[in-house]
């Protein structure tokens, strides 16, 4: 980027410094902190309302100006899609547009408990009988980690969760990520994926509220990077509905994308070009910023937006400040103060960043005993449903042991957050 001008204004009791930049040409989106790879983490070779060959998907990447995409094999395409799960990029890839084959647990028995997404797998053999077992995602995660410790484990359809603080209705519709809180509590998850148009139906903007499942897990003290995807061809062949920007320092590659997601350096966006970057005291998205109580935080927002936007800064899921960003490449800095440790994220009408974790006086982020209590009660709800409906079959004893271990972790965080009795 090339600096064009700089000016300062005073607004909302914050000192705001604005820089105007001109974007320079190159792969990905140029940022003062590195390069944002433009990625779609959820494409399909076949299924839903359309079929797509690898060549079709590469053409889509080119049309949508995407650098990298994960082509997910699943139950409906298993006869030929599983043959592509070798750990290599597709031969259809061209310079600047990489297609890599990965795995979604969809149309398999375990999919009842959520569509597990595995990025970086090197084999399709998660089960000898994939259409009859396993019936939980947890054995599949164990298989994936054993075969490749650097595999990324996430869950699709994070938006398919009630936003009103209730529990998801049991098997009322496709794709609810029932086991995802268990996986997060056990330290088995690297990201949560959102496909806005699939459930929300809003293709041009994000909902006003942050995704409830994501916000509540963060408010329990877990670190949950966010990704965005199209779920093509499920969305009536409307590619580019959502995408993930992944901040990297190196060249465009599939491995660079995986590492960026692993570090939490992700931004979910709707549309072709809008993106945000966030820094706090120099810390990047996904990193920690350690400060003393009462110290001012230097918050820096970098953007490239199509229109004038009011960017909301969230601390522990609640708005803490609003900054106006003009179209085109811009950087705005502001000083804010925090009274306690917090995760901080930025949101426009079309873009939502993963958090930066601000630790005040070294204290962990534990903002909400209420959120931890919600998940304690949720595990009880899940236990009741899977046992009364015999969902797990012969796997029940081992899987329920993992559920109870997750419940214990939620209890521990409930007490760390100041909770006394969860009822």
Protein Blocks (a to p, Z undefined) as FASTA:
>chain_A
ZZfbdcdddeehiacddddddddedehjddfkbccddddfbdcfbecjbccdfklmmmmm
mmnopabdcddddfklmmmmmmmmnopacfkbcehiacddddddehiaklmnopcddehi
abfblbfblmlbcfbfklmmmmmmmmomkbccddehkllccfehpacdehkbghiafklm
mmmmnopafbdcddfklmnopakbccfbdcfklmmmmmnopacdddddekiaklgoighk
bccddddfbdcdfklmmmmmmnopacddedjkbccdddeehiaghiacdddehiacdddd
ddddfbdcdddddeehiafbdcdddehjdddddddddfbdcddddddfkbccddddddee
hiacdfblklmmmmmmmmmmmmmmmmmnomnmmmlmmmmmmmmmmmmmmmmmmmmnopab
dZZ
